[in-house]
Amino acid sequence: MSITTALTWRYATKKMNGIKIPNEKLEIILNAIALAPSSFGLQPYSVFVIEDIALLEKIKPIASNQSQITDASALLVFAAWDKLSQQHIDDYFARIAKVRDVSLDSLQSMKEHIETQLQNTDVDNFIWNAKQTYIALGFALVAAAEEYVDSTPMEGFDKKALDELLQLKEKGLASTVILPLGYRDTANDYLAKLKKVRREKDQLFIRL
């Protein structure tokens, strides 16, 4: 299947049928997230993979009682680092040195460049971190479509309540966006058979 076919097939699924996604398909989606680019390659976020129905039941009212939360096979919660620390940067460069089998000294110039981010406020760095989660979200959406797995990106939830439920503050994280994954309930989803509506390309794209 071409990527155009996959993206034409997908839509923001409003009703899911509760059928479980094969684990190999879920892993493909998670691997796409792991391979998504991020600024400097820092990946300043964690992604929670929630399949426990009791926990999903607790999340549902936090997410405006949207049925996809509990009818999904899994819920992904993207959570950005609430701040950027020297330890984050040190850990990242230690991993680069290990994976690429190079010395830390050889990476010093790059490290100093990234450390300039520490001059920003925590608020600014959180915004920067949060933006990276949306790149990962995009990769998840495309990977899911290519596997014929339905998905619904959601910002319509109480972030403070979800952070408290998942104890994200204690982990140095804050939720940004959530993504139910599952299969569409075609008979009960009013969007399932509607044509996709997008702006005309000559309006969307400005060629210079």
Z-matrix of the N, CA and C atoms (Angstrom, degrees):
N
C 1 1.459
C 2 1.525 1 109.48
N 3 1.323 2 116.51 1 133.43
C 4 1.454 3 120.03 2 178.21
C 5 1.516 4 110.09 3 -75.05
N 6 1.327 5 115.87 4 159.00
C 7 1.460 6 119.54 5 179.55
C 8 1.530 7 110.40 6 -63.99
N 9 1.338 8 117.92 7 -33.11
C 10 1.459 9 120.54 8 177.78
C 11 1.524 10 110.69 9 -65.33
N 12 1.309 11 117.13 10 -42.57
C 13 1.466 12 120.66 11 177.23
C 14 1.524 13 110.65 12 -62.04
N 15 1.323 14 116.47 13 -42.75
C 16 1.468 15 120.85 14 -178.84
C 17 1.523 16 111.01 15 -63.68
N 18 1.326 17 116.60 16 -43.71
C 19 1.463 18 120.25 17 -177.48
C 20 1.524 19 111.63 18 -73.86
N 21 1.322 20 117.30 19 -27.49
C 22 1.460 21 120.15 20 173.84
C 23 1.520 22 110.46 21 -70.44
N 24 1.317 23 116.18 22 -36.21
C 25 1.478 24 122.08 23 179.97
C 26 1.520 25 111.71 24 -67.72
N 27 1.332 26 117.76 25 -39.22
C 28 1.460 27 120.40 26 -173.58
C 29 1.520 28 111.75 27 -74.16
N 30 1.309 29 114.73 28 155.24
C 31 1.463 30 121.76 29 171.97
C 32 1.518 31 106.51 30 -157.57
N 33 1.322 32 116.89 31 169.64
C 34 1.468 33 120.67 32 179.68
C 35 1.519 34 108.52 33 -76.86
N 36 1.312 35 115.83 34 92.73
C 37 1.458 36 122.63 35 -172.31
C 38 1.520 37 111.60 36 -63.89
N 39 1.333 38 116.13 37 127.32
C 40 1.468 39 121.45 38 -177.88
C 41 1.523 40 112.84 39 -95.29
N 42 1.314 41 116.41 40 -25.72
C 43 1.465 42 120.79 41 178.69
C 44 1.519 43 109.15 42 -132.08
N 45 1.332 44 115.50 43 127.86
C 46 1.465 45 120.95 44 176.86
C 47 1.526 46 109.54 45 -114.87
N 48 1.334 47 115.79 46 158.26
C 49 1.464 48 119.68 47 -170.82
C 50 1.525 49 114.93 48 -101.28
N 51 1.327 50 118.23 49 2.12
C 52 1.462 51 120.61 50 176.43
C 53 1.515 52 115.64 51 83.52
N 54 1.322 53 118.42 52 -3.90
C 55 1.469 54 120.88 53 180.00
C 56 1.534 55 109.45 54 -71.62
N 57 1.325 56 115.51 55 137.85
C 58 1.463 57 120.64 56 -177.35
C 59 1.525 58 111.69 57 -75.50
N 60 1.312 59 114.45 58 143.02
C 61 1.460 60 121.66 59 173.71
C 62 1.529 61 108.39 60 -78.81
N 63 1.329 62 119.19 61 135.15
C 64 1.468 63 119.20 62 173.30
C 65 1.526 64 110.03 63 -55.92
N 66 1.310 65 116.40 64 141.19
C 67 1.462 66 120.12 65 -175.75
C 68 1.524 67 112.26 66 -58.27
N 69 1.341 68 116.91 67 -34.25
C 70 1.467 69 118.75 68 -178.69
C 71 1.531 70 111.32 69 -65.79
N 72 1.316 71 117.32 70 -32.81
C 73 1.465 72 120.19 71 177.06
C 74 1.528 73 110.62 72 -70.90
N 75 1.335 74 116.47 73 -41.94
C 76 1.463 75 119.58 74 177.41
C 77 1.520 76 110.53 75 -60.19
N 78 1.328 77 116.89 76 -41.19
C 79 1.459 78 120.21 77 -179.75
C 80 1.525 79 112.03 78 -65.97
N 81 1.323 80 117.68 79 -33.85
C 82 1.465 81 120.61 80 176.22
C 83 1.526 82 110.10 81 -62.73
N 84 1.320 83 116.23 82 -42.43
C 85 1.465 84 120.88 83 179.12
C 86 1.529 85 110.16 84 -65.48
N 87 1.326 86 116.55 85 -43.61
C 88 1.471 87 119.79 86 179.15
C 89 1.526 88 111.20 87 -65.72
N 90 1.325 89 116.83 88 -36.35
C 91 1.466 90 119.50 89 177.71
C 92 1.526 91 110.96 90 -65.98
N 93 1.327 92 116.94 91 -35.50
C 94 1.467 93 120.08 92 176.85
C 95 1.524 94 110.05 93 -63.10
N 96 1.326 95 116.53 94 -40.45
C 97 1.466 96 120.54 95 176.76
C 98 1.525 97 109.90 96 -62.58
N 99 1.321 98 116.14 97 -43.89
C 100 1.467 99 120.58 98 -179.01
C 101 1.525 100 111.48 99 -62.74
N 102 1.331 101 116.86 100 -30.36
C 103 1.462 102 121.19 101 -177.43
C 104 1.527 103 112.95 102 -92.64
N 105 1.323 104 117.18 103 -3.01
C 106 1.463 105 120.65 104 -179.61
C 107 1.523 106 110.43 105 -63.70
N 108 1.321 107 117.35 106 143.93
C 109 1.466 108 119.56 107 177.26
C 110 1.523 109 110.99 108 -73.14
N 111 1.315 110 115.31 109 154.85
C 112 1.462 111 121.43 110 173.13
C 113 1.521 112 107.46 111 -147.26
N 114 1.306 113 116.97 112 159.14
C 115 1.458 114 120.52 113 -177.73
C 116 1.530 115 110.37 114 -59.27
N 117 1.317 116 116.13 115 126.36
C 118 1.470 117 124.09 116 -176.08
C 119 1.526 118 113.04 117 64.62
N 120 1.335 119 117.88 118 -1.40
C 121 1.459 120 120.99 119 -176.13
C 122 1.521 121 113.41 120 78.22
N 123 1.330 122 117.35 121 14.69
C 124 1.474 123 121.41 122 -174.28
C 125 1.523 124 113.94 123 -70.32
N 126 1.335 125 117.52 124 -27.39
C 127 1.465 126 121.80 125 -173.10
C 128 1.538 127 110.20 126 47.68
N 129 1.344 128 117.35 127 65.56
C 130 1.465 129 120.28 128 -173.15
C 131 1.532 130 113.53 129 -82.23
N 132 1.312 131 115.22 130 57.32
C 133 1.464 132 120.66 131 -177.26
C 134 1.526 133 109.38 132 -164.06
N 135 1.317 134 115.12 133 167.50
C 136 1.460 135 122.78 134 169.21
C 137 1.516 136 107.46 135 -126.60
N 138 1.325 137 116.54 136 155.39
C 139 1.459 138 121.44 137 178.03
C 140 1.524 139 108.34 138 -122.97
N 141 1.317 140 115.73 139 118.77
C 142 1.459 141 121.00 140 178.82
C 143 1.523 142 109.03 141 -88.11
N 144 1.326 143 116.23 142 130.80
C 145 1.463 144 122.68 143 178.58
C 146 1.525 145 106.70 144 -107.23
N 147 1.323 146 116.19 145 106.73
C 148 1.465 147 120.73 146 -172.03
C 149 1.523 148 109.69 147 -111.13
N 150 1.327 149 115.51 148 119.64
C 151 1.460 150 122.17 149 178.15
C 152 1.526 151 111.96 150 -122.30
N 153 1.321 152 116.77 151 -10.44
C 154 1.461 153 121.44 152 -178.78
C 155 1.529 154 109.75 153 -69.09
N 156 1.324 155 117.12 154 118.52
C 157 1.460 156 121.04 155 -173.83
C 158 1.523 157 111.97 156 -65.13
N 159 1.334 158 118.07 157 -34.27
C 160 1.461 159 120.30 158 179.63
C 161 1.531 160 110.32 159 -64.13
N 162 1.328 161 116.46 160 -40.01
C 163 1.461 162 120.25 161 178.28
C 164 1.525 163 110.48 162 -70.38
N 165 1.327 164 117.51 163 -39.03
C 166 1.458 165 120.84 164 177.92
C 167 1.528 166 111.24 165 -62.56
N 168 1.326 167 116.37 166 -35.97
C 169 1.472 168 120.47 167 177.14
C 170 1.527 169 110.86 168 -63.43
N 171 1.324 170 116.90 169 -33.82
C 172 1.460 171 120.63 170 177.84
C 173 1.524 172 111.53 171 -73.69
N 174 1.324 173 115.93 172 -31.59
C 175 1.457 174 120.38 173 -179.33
C 176 1.529 175 111.62 174 -76.33
N 177 1.317 176 117.35 175 -31.28
C 178 1.470 177 121.25 176 -174.40
C 179 1.531 178 113.11 177 -52.22
N 180 1.343 179 120.58 178 -51.15
C 181 1.473 180 118.25 179 179.38
C 182 1.528 181 113.14 180 -66.22
N 183 1.326 182 116.86 181 -24.89
C 184 1.462 183 120.87 182 176.45
C 185 1.527 184 110.38 183 -69.64
N 186 1.331 185 116.02 184 -25.20
C 187 1.470 186 122.14 185 -178.65
C 188 1.527 187 110.47 186 -107.39
N 189 1.319 188 116.03 187 45.74
C 190 1.477 189 122.47 188 174.45
C 191 1.525 190 112.95 189 56.42
N 192 1.335 191 116.32 190 29.25
C 193 1.469 192 122.35 191 178.30
C 194 1.529 193 113.02 192 56.68
N 195 1.319 194 116.32 193 30.26
C 196 1.463 195 119.25 194 177.35
C 197 1.527 196 109.61 195 -69.69
N 198 1.323 197 115.33 196 128.07
C 199 1.464 198 120.63 197 -171.17
C 200 1.520 199 113.49 198 -65.95
N 201 1.336 200 117.15 199 -23.49
C 202 1.468 201 118.98 200 -179.07
C 203 1.523 202 111.83 201 -60.77
N 204 1.324 203 117.48 202 -26.37
C 205 1.462 204 120.15 203 -177.30
C 206 1.521 205 111.20 204 -59.36
N 207 1.315 206 116.80 205 -45.18
C 208 1.464 207 120.47 206 -177.60
C 209 1.525 208 112.95 207 -95.94
N 210 1.321 209 118.23 208 -17.45
C 211 1.461 210 120.91 209 178.16
C 212 1.523 211 112.26 210 -90.74
N 213 1.320 212 116.26 211 -8.13
C 214 1.465 213 120.20 212 178.30
C 215 1.522 214 110.69 213 -74.00
N 216 1.306 215 115.06 214 160.81
C 217 1.460 216 121.04 215 172.96
C 218 1.520 217 110.82 216 -77.50
N 219 1.326 218 115.42 217 -35.32
C 220 1.470 219 121.55 218 178.85
C 221 1.520 220 108.47 219 -154.40
N 222 1.315 221 115.02 220 151.07
C 223 1.464 222 121.21 221 175.68
C 224 1.521 223 108.25 222 -117.93
N 225 1.334 224 115.75 223 125.99
C 226 1.457 225 120.58 224 174.95
C 227 1.521 226 108.90 225 -98.20
N 228 1.314 227 116.17 226 129.37
C 229 1.463 228 121.77 227 176.01
C 230 1.518 229 107.64 228 -113.84
N 231 1.325 230 116.18 229 115.13
C 232 1.454 231 121.61 230 178.37
C 233 1.525 232 107.81 231 -89.12
N 234 1.324 233 116.07 232 125.14
C 235 1.468 234 121.07 233 -176.22
C 236 1.522 235 109.51 234 -132.16
N 237 1.322 236 115.70 235 120.30
C 238 1.467 237 121.39 236 -177.66
C 239 1.525 238 110.82 237 -85.34
N 240 1.327 239 115.53 238 153.52
C 241 1.465 240 119.63 239 170.42
C 242 1.526 241 107.98 240 -57.57
N 243 1.318 242 117.27 241 133.92
C 244 1.468 243 118.50 242 -178.84
C 245 1.529 244 111.89 243 -75.14
N 246 1.321 245 116.86 244 -14.99
C 247 1.459 246 121.60 245 173.24
C 248 1.524 247 108.54 246 -157.09
N 249 1.310 248 115.81 247 165.84
C 250 1.464 249 121.34 248 176.25
C 251 1.516 250 108.12 249 -106.07
N 252 1.326 251 116.88 250 129.43
C 253 1.462 252 120.58 251 -176.94
C 254 1.526 253 111.19 252 -120.21
N 255 1.323 254 114.41 253 164.70
C 256 1.460 255 120.16 254 174.76
C 257 1.526 256 110.09 255 -61.84
N 258 1.334 257 116.56 256 -35.32
C 259 1.457 258 120.21 257 179.85
C 260 1.522 259 111.55 258 -63.51
N 261 1.341 260 116.70 259 -39.88
C 262 1.465 261 119.96 260 176.16
C 263 1.525 262 110.29 261 -56.53
N 264 1.322 263 115.99 262 -46.07
C 265 1.467 264 120.73 263 -177.14
C 266 1.526 265 110.83 264 -68.78
N 267 1.333 266 116.53 265 -42.55
C 268 1.467 267 119.78 266 178.42
C 269 1.522 268 111.25 267 -60.32
N 270 1.323 269 116.13 268 -44.52
C 271 1.474 270 120.67 269 -179.90
C 272 1.527 271 111.02 270 -62.98
N 273 1.334 272 115.89 271 -39.40
C 274 1.459 273 120.16 272 -179.23
C 275 1.524 274 111.07 273 -63.74
N 276 1.329 275 116.88 274 -43.94
C 277 1.455 276 119.10 275 -177.72
C 278 1.523 277 112.16 276 -74.29
N 279 1.308 278 116.47 277 -28.16
C 280 1.467 279 118.90 278 173.56
C 281 1.523 280 110.07 279 -64.09
N 282 1.333 281 115.63 280 -37.59
C 283 1.464 282 119.31 281 179.01
C 284 1.532 283 111.14 282 -70.80
N 285 1.327 284 117.19 283 -41.29
C 286 1.469 285 119.47 284 176.64
C 287 1.531 286 110.08 285 -56.99
N 288 1.326 287 115.76 286 -47.32
C 289 1.465 288 120.48 287 -178.08
C 290 1.525 289 111.07 288 -60.55
N 291 1.337 290 116.09 289 -39.08
C 292 1.467 291 120.08 290 -178.87
C 293 1.529 292 111.39 291 -71.30
N 294 1.339 293 116.89 292 -48.96
C 295 1.460 294 121.00 293 -175.36
C 296 1.523 295 111.44 294 -66.62
N 297 1.336 296 116.54 295 -39.71
C 298 1.462 297 120.09 296 -176.53
C 299 1.522 298 113.38 297 -95.46
N 300 1.329 299 115.50 298 -1.37
C 301 1.462 300 121.57 299 177.98
C 302 1.531 301 111.32 300 54.73
N 303 1.331 302 113.75 301 53.88
C 304 1.462 303 120.33 302 177.11
C 305 1.523 304 108.47 303 -128.18
N 306 1.311 305 116.10 304 166.25
C 307 1.461 306 119.44 305 -179.95
C 308 1.521 307 110.87 306 -82.24
N 309 1.323 308 116.03 307 153.41
C 310 1.462 309 120.55 308 175.50
C 311 1.525 310 110.55 309 -63.82
N 312 1.329 311 116.73 310 -33.96
C 313 1.463 312 120.25 311 179.62
C 314 1.527 313 111.70 312 -59.56
N 315 1.327 314 116.21 313 -36.08
C 316 1.469 315 120.02 314 -177.97
C 317 1.526 316 111.73 315 -70.21
N 318 1.324 317 116.16 316 -14.56
C 319 1.466 318 121.17 317 -177.75
C 320 1.526 319 112.50 318 -103.29
N 321 1.328 320 116.42 319 2.91
C 322 1.457 321 120.37 320 -170.60
C 323 1.532 322 112.87 321 -60.27
N 324 1.319 323 117.32 322 -41.74
C 325 1.464 324 119.96 323 -178.19
C 326 1.528 325 111.29 324 -62.40
N 327 1.324 326 116.30 325 -44.30
C 328 1.467 327 121.09 326 178.03
C 329 1.525 328 110.49 327 -64.55
N 330 1.314 329 116.49 328 -40.23
C 331 1.461 330 120.75 329 -179.64
C 332 1.523 331 110.71 330 -62.93
N 333 1.306 332 116.89 331 -43.95
C 334 1.464 333 120.69 332 179.92
C 335 1.522 334 111.07 333 -63.05
N 336 1.318 335 115.97 334 -34.69
C 337 1.459 336 120.08 335 178.00
C 338 1.532 337 110.46 336 -63.94
N 339 1.325 338 116.34 337 -45.63
C 340 1.465 339 119.92 338 -179.92
C 341 1.527 340 110.88 339 -67.76
N 342 1.315 341 116.42 340 -33.56
C 343 1.467 342 119.88 341 -178.79
C 344 1.526 343 112.56 342 -64.44
N 345 1.322 344 117.79 343 -16.16
C 346 1.465 345 118.98 344 176.06
C 347 1.526 346 110.67 345 -63.93
N 348 1.340 347 117.02 346 -22.55
C 349 1.477 348 120.17 347 177.11
C 350 1.525 349 111.22 348 -62.72
N 351 1.325 350 117.54 349 -25.37
C 352 1.465 351 121.01 350 -178.58
C 353 1.527 352 111.62 351 -68.39
N 354 1.321 353 117.24 352 -14.14
C 355 1.458 354 120.87 353 177.32
C 356 1.533 355 111.46 354 -75.98
N 357 1.328 356 116.72 355 -16.03
C 358 1.460 357 120.62 356 178.61
C 359 1.526 358 110.31 357 -76.65
N 360 1.312 359 116.50 358 162.88
C 361 1.464 360 119.91 359 175.36
C 362 1.522 361 109.60 360 -72.09
N 363 1.337 362 116.39 361 160.29
C 364 1.459 363 120.23 362 176.05
C 365 1.522 364 111.23 363 -60.28
N 366 1.320 365 116.39 364 -35.86
C 367 1.465 366 120.27 365 179.15
C 368 1.524 367 110.39 366 -63.55
N 369 1.332 368 116.28 367 -46.83
C 370 1.465 369 119.57 368 179.38
C 371 1.519 370 111.90 369 -63.39
N 372 1.321 371 116.31 370 -40.15
C 373 1.462 372 118.94 371 179.68
C 374 1.521 373 111.72 372 -69.74
N 375 1.331 374 117.49 373 -32.80
C 376 1.468 375 118.49 374 175.93
C 377 1.524 376 110.53 375 -65.51
N 378 1.313 377 117.20 376 -41.99
C 379 1.466 378 120.31 377 177.45
C 380 1.525 379 109.75 378 -59.55
N 381 1.324 380 115.87 379 -43.96
C 382 1.469 381 121.74 380 177.85
C 383 1.531 382 110.72 381 -61.17
N 384 1.334 383 116.61 382 -45.73
C 385 1.467 384 120.90 383 178.15
C 386 1.518 385 111.20 384 -62.12
N 387 1.335 386 115.83 385 -43.92
C 388 1.459 387 120.55 386 -177.50
C 389 1.526 388 111.40 387 -61.70
N 390 1.335 389 116.49 388 -37.80
C 391 1.463 390 119.54 389 179.23
C 392 1.523 391 111.27 390 -60.23
N 393 1.308 392 116.76 391 -33.05
C 394 1.467 393 120.00 392 -179.16
C 395 1.526 394 111.44 393 -65.99
N 396 1.339 395 116.57 394 -30.27
C 397 1.468 396 119.23 395 -179.36
C 398 1.520 397 110.97 396 -65.79
N 399 1.335 398 116.99 397 -28.87
C 400 1.453 399 119.59 398 -179.18
C 401 1.523 400 112.14 399 -74.46
N 402 1.330 401 116.62 400 -27.28
C 403 1.465 402 119.19 401 172.49
C 404 1.527 403 108.93 402 -65.50
N 405 1.327 404 116.25 403 -46.27
C 406 1.472 405 120.90 404 178.38
C 407 1.522 406 110.61 405 -62.10
N 408 1.340 407 116.55 406 -39.39
C 409 1.460 408 120.52 407 177.17
C 410 1.520 409 110.77 408 -59.04
N 411 1.325 410 117.21 409 -44.34
C 412 1.460 411 120.81 410 179.79
C 413 1.519 412 112.07 411 -59.48
N 414 1.327 413 116.32 412 -42.20
C 415 1.468 414 119.66 413 177.69
C 416 1.526 415 110.90 414 -63.79
N 417 1.327 416 116.93 415 -38.14
C 418 1.469 417 120.88 416 177.95
C 419 1.520 418 110.92 417 -63.57
N 420 1.321 419 117.28 418 -42.21
C 421 1.462 420 121.09 419 -179.47
C 422 1.528 421 111.27 420 -62.55
N 423 1.326 422 116.07 421 -43.87
C 424 1.462 423 119.93 422 -179.16
C 425 1.532 424 110.48 423 -68.05
N 426 1.324 425 116.85 424 -44.77
C 427 1.467 426 120.03 425 179.92
C 428 1.522 427 111.10 426 -62.18
N 429 1.322 428 117.08 427 -40.57
C 430 1.463 429 120.67 428 178.47
C 431 1.531 430 110.17 429 -62.06
N 432 1.329 431 116.59 430 -44.79
C 433 1.462 432 119.89 431 -179.69
C 434 1.517 433 111.54 432 -61.27
N 435 1.323 434 116.61 433 -41.09
C 436 1.463 435 119.97 434 -179.86
C 437 1.527 436 112.42 435 -65.65
N 438 1.349 437 115.94 436 -22.83
C 439 1.463 438 120.74 437 177.62
C 440 1.531 439 112.00 438 -97.70
N 441 1.347 440 116.13 439 9.96
C 442 1.462 441 121.55 440 -175.24
C 443 1.525 442 111.72 441 52.77
N 444 1.309 443 114.97 442 43.35
C 445 1.462 444 122.46 443 173.35
C 446 1.522 445 107.00 444 -110.07
N 447 1.314 446 116.61 445 131.39
C 448 1.456 447 120.35 446 -178.76
C 449 1.523 448 111.05 447 -82.40
N 450 1.330 449 114.51 448 155.97
C 451 1.461 450 119.81 449 -176.72
C 452 1.520 451 109.77 450 -153.73
N 453 1.317 452 115.21 451 157.43
C 454 1.466 453 120.77 452 179.09
C 455 1.517 454 109.42 453 -143.45
N 456 1.331 455 118.53 454 99.85
C 457 1.466 456 119.39 455 176.51
C 458 1.524 457 109.72 456 -66.64
N 459 1.338 458 116.79 457 134.43
C 460 1.459 459 121.12 458 -175.39
C 461 1.524 460 111.67 459 -133.40
N 462 1.326 461 114.82 460 130.74
C 463 1.457 462 121.04 461 167.37
C 464 1.530 463 110.76 462 -111.09
N 465 1.334 464 116.19 463 -6.46
C 466 1.460 465 121.18 464 -176.84
C 467 1.513 466 113.42 465 -80.76
N 468 1.322 467 114.94 466 66.89
C 469 1.462 468 119.64 467 177.01
C 470 1.521 469 108.91 468 -146.71
N 471 1.316 470 115.55 469 161.28
C 472 1.464 471 121.98 470 -179.70
C 473 1.527 472 107.95 471 -82.49
N 474 1.298 473 116.33 472 100.31
C 475 1.463 474 120.81 473 -174.31
C 476 1.532 475 111.72 474 -62.45
N 477 1.312 476 116.79 475 -40.22
C 478 1.457 477 119.83 476 -179.62
C 479 1.527 478 110.87 477 -62.85
N 480 1.327 479 116.57 478 -43.63
C 481 1.465 480 120.67 479 -179.59
C 482 1.525 481 111.22 480 -66.75
N 483 1.330 482 117.24 481 -40.63
C 484 1.465 483 119.90 482 179.32
C 485 1.523 484 110.06 483 -66.90
N 486 1.328 485 116.96 484 -41.25
C 487 1.459 486 120.11 485 178.04
C 488 1.522 487 111.22 486 -60.00
N 489 1.320 488 116.53 487 -39.07
C 490 1.470 489 120.75 488 178.82
C 491 1.525 490 110.76 489 -68.02
N 492 1.334 491 116.67 490 -43.69
C 493 1.464 492 120.66 491 -179.29
C 494 1.526 493 111.39 492 -61.14
N 495 1.321 494 116.53 493 -43.21
C 496 1.468 495 120.99 494 -176.95
C 497 1.530 496 112.60 495 -91.69
N 498 1.342 497 115.92 496 2.47
C 499 1.468 498 122.21 497 179.66
C 500 1.533 499 110.97 498 53.79
N 501 1.325 500 114.25 499 47.27
C 502 1.461 501 119.34 500 -176.43
C 503 1.526 502 112.41 501 -72.93
N 504 1.325 503 117.06 502 -36.43
C 505 1.465 504 119.20 503 -178.90
C 506 1.518 505 110.87 504 -58.21
N 507 1.335 506 116.16 505 -40.11
C 508 1.459 507 120.20 506 179.27
C 509 1.525 508 111.79 507 -65.50
N 510 1.315 509 116.44 508 -22.36
C 511 1.465 510 122.00 509 179.47
C 512 1.528 511 111.92 510 -94.60
N 513 1.351 512 116.86 511 2.67
C 514 1.455 513 120.14 512 -178.84
C 515 1.514 514 112.93 513 73.25
N 516 1.348 515 116.41 514 30.39
C 517 1.452 516 121.80 515 -175.50
C 518 1.526 517 110.91 516 -128.69
N 519 1.324 518 115.67 517 163.49
C 520 1.464 519 122.13 518 172.96
C 521 1.527 520 107.66 519 -147.27
N 522 1.321 521 116.91 520 134.04
C 523 1.464 522 121.12 521 -176.91
C 524 1.523 523 111.09 522 -68.33
N 525 1.331 524 115.77 523 148.15
C 526 1.458 525 121.40 524 179.59
C 527 1.527 526 112.20 525 -124.56
N 528 1.316 527 117.06 526 -45.50
C 529 1.463 528 121.72 527 -176.72
C 530 1.524 529 107.92 528 -155.35
N 531 1.339 530 116.48 529 151.43
C 532 1.460 531 120.32 530 179.51
C 533 1.527 532 109.66 531 -125.18
N 534 1.336 533 116.14 532 156.39
C 535 1.459 534 120.66 533 -174.42
C 536 1.532 535 110.94 534 -142.29
N 537 1.331 536 117.87 535 100.56
C 538 1.462 537 119.68 536 171.19
C 539 1.532 538 109.92 537 -70.66
N 540 1.316 539 116.42 538 140.11
C 541 1.460 540 123.13 539 176.69
C 542 1.520 541 108.79 540 -122.43
N 543 1.309 542 117.41 541 134.60
C 544 1.463 543 119.95 542 179.93
C 545 1.509 544 110.76 543 -179.32
N 546 1.327 545 115.41 544 -146.99
C 547 1.461 546 121.07 545 -179.74
C 548 1.521 547 110.25 546 -129.74
N 549 1.321 548 115.60 547 138.87
C 550 1.459 549 121.71 548 -176.35
C 551 1.527 550 112.71 549 -65.39
N 552 1.317 551 114.72 550 142.68
C 553 1.463 552 122.64 551 171.89
C 554 1.526 553 105.99 552 -97.24
N 555 1.324 554 115.64 553 85.73
C 556 1.459 555 121.24 554 -170.58
C 557 1.524 556 112.68 555 -57.73
N 558 1.326 557 117.34 556 -37.51
C 559 1.462 558 120.86 557 -175.90
C 560 1.520 559 112.40 558 -67.47
N 561 1.345 560 116.73 559 -26.39
C 562 1.464 561 119.58 560 -174.27
C 563 1.520 562 114.25 561 -116.38
N 564 1.325 563 116.85 562 4.95
C 565 1.464 564 120.45 563 -179.96
C 566 1.524 565 108.85 564 -105.73
N 567 1.315 566 116.63 565 110.82
C 568 1.457 567 120.71 566 -176.25
C 569 1.524 568 112.79 567 -63.65
N 570 1.341 569 117.27 568 -22.22
C 571 1.460 570 120.20 569 -178.56
C 572 1.530 571 113.53 570 -83.96
N 573 1.334 572 115.66 571 -15.86
C 574 1.463 573 120.04 572 -168.37
C 575 1.525 574 113.37 573 -58.58
N 576 1.323 575 117.33 574 -35.88
C 577 1.465 576 119.99 575 -174.97
C 578 1.525 577 113.19 576 -108.59
N 579 1.320 578 116.88 577 6.58
C 580 1.458 579 119.62 578 179.82
C 581 1.530 580 110.94 579 -83.61
N 582 1.321 581 115.73 580 148.05
C 583 1.454 582 120.01 581 178.22
C 584 1.527 583 109.89 582 -68.80
N 585 1.306 584 114.82 583 146.04
C 586 1.460 585 121.04 584 177.66
C 587 1.531 586 109.34 585 -71.90
N 588 1.322 587 116.61 586 133.91
C 589 1.459 588 121.15 587 -179.46
C 590 1.527 589 109.60 588 -111.19
N 591 1.312 590 115.89 589 121.51
C 592 1.452 591 121.62 590 178.42
C 593 1.523 592 109.04 591 -138.19
N 594 1.319 593 116.89 592 157.65
C 595 1.456 594 120.42 593 176.43
C 596 1.524 595 110.51 594 -64.45
N 597 1.325 596 115.25 595 151.80
C 598 1.458 597 119.08 596 175.48
C 599 1.527 598 109.11 597 -61.47
N 600 1.319 599 115.82 598 142.79
C 601 1.464 600 119.71 599 -174.94
C 602 1.529 601 112.34 600 -63.57
N 603 1.341 602 117.01 601 -31.79
C 604 1.462 603 117.80 602 179.93
C 605 1.525 604 111.96 603 -73.03
N 606 1.325 605 117.03 604 -11.92
C 607 1.453 606 121.74 605 173.44
C 608 1.533 607 110.95 606 -94.56
N 609 1.321 608 114.18 607 -35.72
C 610 1.462 609 119.69 608 -177.43
C 611 1.527 610 112.05 609 -73.67
N 612 1.321 611 115.93 610 -42.88
C 613 1.468 612 120.72 611 -175.32
C 614 1.527 613 110.64 612 -102.60
N 615 1.302 614 115.35 613 130.45
C 616 1.465 615 122.48 614 178.01
C 617 1.515 616 107.64 615 -112.67
N 618 1.307 617 116.36 616 107.33
C 619 1.471 618 121.51 617 -176.34
C 620 1.528 619 108.81 618 -93.09
N 621 1.309 620 116.04 619 127.47
C 622 1.471 621 121.57 620 -178.04
C 623 1.525 622 110.57 621 -114.71
